[in-house]
Amino acid sequence: MLSRHHYRHILCAAALLLVACSSPAAPPAPAPPAAPGSPRVKPGIEVLRDRGFAGLEGKRVGLVTNPSGVDSRLNSTIDILFDAPGVELVALYAPEHGVRGDVYAGGKVESGKDEHTGLPVHSLFGNTRQPTREMLQGVDIMVYDIQDVGSRSYTFISTLGLVMRTCAETGIPVMVLDRPNPLGGLKVEGPLVRDGYHSFVSQYKIPYVYGLTVGELATLINEEGLNRGQNGKAAPLKCELTVVPMEGWERWMLFNDTGLPWILPSPNIPYAETAICYPSAGLCGEMYNYLNIGIGYTLPFATFAEEWVDADELKARLDSYHVPGVAWRTIHYQPISGRLSGKLIHGVQYYYTDYEAATLTLTQFYVMQAVWELYGKNPITAGSDRLSTFNKVCGTDFVSKNFGQTMKVSDIADFWSADVPAFKALSKKYHLY
């Protein structure tokens, strides 16, 4: 295991970047090969296969997955289970973006038939986001295999929870095939979701960055009675849960440390590094008429820019804050799609020079503070039509009410970190690695 010194000095260039370690003794982050040889980490699907598909023998299996459900040699979990001896894969369940990843963000996913296998596909991002009892007829066990990104608002963990809920109601066991948290297992940030702000983007009372693998998170949700439905008010339900752990993963690891290929779990998370950018800019991005965050360009969640921004001026103001672990550079680009398509915009791109010292989720708030000080533009008022969604993603209205009034990060920083120690203590009980 590498030391905390290694972890502290991981450099995250928030774009097409490599996550590399500043220690000369550390190996360089590998480029994603077409077919890796011997990765350091074995994902849950490979461990399951090595165990002879124990727990699935002789059973009719339902599978929740998307293109990110692959082994280290890029074989799809769909195909692996479809061809597994003694296993009958009978149905697929599609989260946001679809089983094959062919639906845009927020787009309705239709039920139908998988062209490759001929299996029925039930949509969990269309008319319903929770599987119905009818969808589960003829299924003996549900399997979940999707690459998580480690942020609460990323909807796949909500899909998992609702699957667990229906399976608890119907007595169907759930098996989670574990995968790495690309943010590592040490980073925890943000407030717990407050009552009244539970939604599909904040389903559980967990921090925004939770520092758990999806298998660990599923166990915590199950054991702590957090699966209370979309409104957070229903009685908790506990399903029969099995987690197939990874082999070789350690909590200090970011994704590029695993040696596994990154398969984008959704269209705007094309690189493993983008998963780090997502909590750093996504909250700001909810106010989509305020600042472009690289969506519609080649750097999703990695920039902050607009036509009216003076890039040098914005960089200078951000430099003056001395934000721990963050460096800035000016950037000028033309988005190729979206609101600002074809327009030249100006701003900053950010880089993490000290990953451990940085608070990922506050990066965007420093940018918003600087934009307010320089240009008098308040994201809360500028994006008032999106305020409800912003509050749901934050899991509280404290941020919009307090930051929106003063536009100073210092006025929300204590609140933002207050729940972290207790959650770390609680979640440690469910660590598998």
Sequence and secondary structure as in RCSB ss.txt:
>XXXX:A:sequence
MLSRHHYRHILCAAALLLVACSSPAAPPAPAPPAAPGSPRVKPGIEVLRDRGFAGLEGKRVGLVTNPSGVDSRLN
STIDILFDAPGVELVALYAPEHGVRGDVYAGGKVESGKDEHTGLPVHSLFGNTRQPTREMLQGVDIMVYDIQDVG
SRSYTFISTLGLVMRTCAETGIPVMVLDRPNPLGGLKVEGPLVRDGYHSFVSQYKIPYVYGLTVGELATLINEEG
LNRGQNGKAAPLKCELTVVPMEGWERWMLFNDTGLPWILPSPNIPYAETAICYPSAGLCGEMYNYLNIGIGYTLP
FATFAEEWVDADELKARLDSYHVPGVAWRTIHYQPISGRLSGKLIHGVQYYYTDYEAATLTLTQFYVMQAVWELY
GKNPITAGSDRLSTFNKVCGTDFVSKNFGQTMKVSDIADFWSADVPAFKALSKKYHLY
>XXXX:A:secstr
   HHHHHTEEEESSS  EEESSTTS       SS SS S B HHHHHHHTTSTTTTT EEEEEE TT B TT  
BHHHHHHH TT EEEEEEE TT TTS S TT     EE TTT  EEEESSSS SS  TTTTTT SEEEEE    S
BTTSTHHHHHHHHHHHHHHHT  EEEE    TT SS  BS    TT  BTTB SSS SB    HHHHHHHHHHTT
    TTS S      EEEE  BS  TT  GGGS      SSTT  SHHHHHHHHHHHHHHTSTTT B STTTTST
TSEEEETT  HHHHHHHHHHHT TTEEEEEEEE  SSSTTTT  EEEEEEEES TTT  GGGHHHHHHHHHHHHH
   HHHHTGGGHHHHHHHHTSSHHHHHHHHH  GGGTHHHHHHTHHHHHHHHGGG   
